[in-house]
């Protein structure tokens, strides 16, 4: 596994890197979910910037691993029900 340097970057910077990487693929487009900017493939959002956090869709098992490692939190879109295949990655430099 490679060293993870993403924790030192602001979520906005990480999202910009995702835009630069994935928008070169003609199957990927920009879209919105929960009023937030996101990246879509086949019409479905797979990454977005929500309330200052990078939120990505990954397998439920991987979400559990990321949460257990302390590098992310389950994503709560605000209605009290966690989205089990989405993880929020906050900046570690923020309180």
C-alpha positions as CSV (number, residue, x, y, z in Angstrom):
1,X,0.0,0.0,0.0
2,X,1.3,3.5,-0.8
3,X,1.6,6.3,1.7
4,X,-1.5,8.3,2.2
5,X,-0.8,12.0,1.9
6,X,-4.4,13.1,1.4
7,X,-5.0,13.7,5.1
8,X,-2.9,16.9,4.9
9,X,-4.9,18.4,2.1
10,X,-8.2,20.3,2.3
11,X,-11.2,18.4,1.0
12,X,-11.6,21.0,-1.6
13,X,-8.1,20.3,-2.9
14,X,-8.7,16.6,-3.0
15,X,-11.9,17.2,-4.9
16,X,-10.1,19.4,-7.4
17,X,-7.6,16.6,-7.9
18,X,-10.4,14.1,-8.6
19,X,-11.9,16.6,-11.1
20,X,-8.6,16.9,-12.9
21,X,-8.1,13.1,-12.9
22,X,-11.5,11.9,-13.9
23,X,-12.9,14.6,-16.2
24,X,-10.4,13.4,-18.8
25,X,-12.6,10.3,-19.1
26,X,-15.5,10.9,-21.5
27,X,-17.7,8.7,-19.4
28,X,-17.3,11.0,-16.4
29,X,-19.2,14.3,-16.0
30,X,-19.8,16.8,-13.4
31,X,-23.2,16.8,-11.6
32,X,-24.9,17.6,-8.3
33,X,-26.2,15.6,-5.4
34,X,-27.7,17.2,-2.2
35,X,-27.0,20.5,-3.9
36,X,-23.3,19.8,-3.9
37,X,-20.8,19.5,-6.7
38,X,-20.0,16.0,-7.7
39,X,-18.6,13.6,-10.3
40,X,-20.8,11.2,-12.1
41,X,-20.4,8.1,-14.2
42,X,-23.4,6.5,-16.0
43,X,-25.6,9.2,-14.5
44,X,-24.7,8.3,-10.9
45,X,-22.6,10.4,-8.5
46,X,-19.5,8.7,-7.1
47,X,-17.8,11.6,-5.4
48,X,-18.9,15.0,-4.1
49,X,-17.9,17.9,-1.9
50,X,-20.5,18.3,0.9
51,X,-20.2,20.8,3.8
52,X,-16.4,21.0,3.5
53,X,-15.9,17.2,3.3
54,X,-14.9,15.0,0.4
55,X,-17.6,12.3,0.2
56,X,-17.0,9.2,-1.9
57,X,-19.0,6.1,-2.8
58,X,-17.2,2.8,-2.0
59,X,-18.2,-0.6,-0.9
60,X,-19.8,-1.0,2.5
61,X,-16.8,-3.1,3.6
62,X,-14.3,-0.5,2.6
63,X,-16.4,2.2,4.4
64,X,-16.2,0.1,7.6
65,X,-12.4,-0.2,7.1
66,X,-11.9,3.6,6.5
67,X,-14.1,4.5,9.5
68,X,-12.3,1.9,11.8
69,X,-8.9,3.4,10.7
70,X,-10.1,6.9,11.8
71,X,-9.5,8.3,8.4
72,X,-13.2,8.9,7.6
73,X,-16.7,8.9,9.0
74,X,-20.0,7.4,7.8
75,X,-21.8,10.0,5.6
76,X,-24.9,11.5,7.1
77,X,-26.7,13.6,4.4
78,X,-28.6,15.4,7.2
79,X,-31.8,13.4,7.6
80,X,-30.4,11.2,10.3
81,X,-29.9,8.0,8.2
82,X,-26.4,7.1,7.4
83,X,-25.6,6.2,3.8
84,X,-23.8,2.8,4.2
85,X,-21.8,2.9,0.9
86,X,-20.6,6.5,1.3
87,X,-17.7,7.8,3.5
88,X,-16.9,11.4,4.4
89,X,-13.2,12.3,4.4
90,X,-12.6,15.4,6.5
91,X,-9.3,17.3,6.5
92,X,-7.1,16.3,9.5
93,X,-5.8,19.8,9.6
94,X,-9.3,21.1,10.5
95,X,-10.5,20.8,14.1
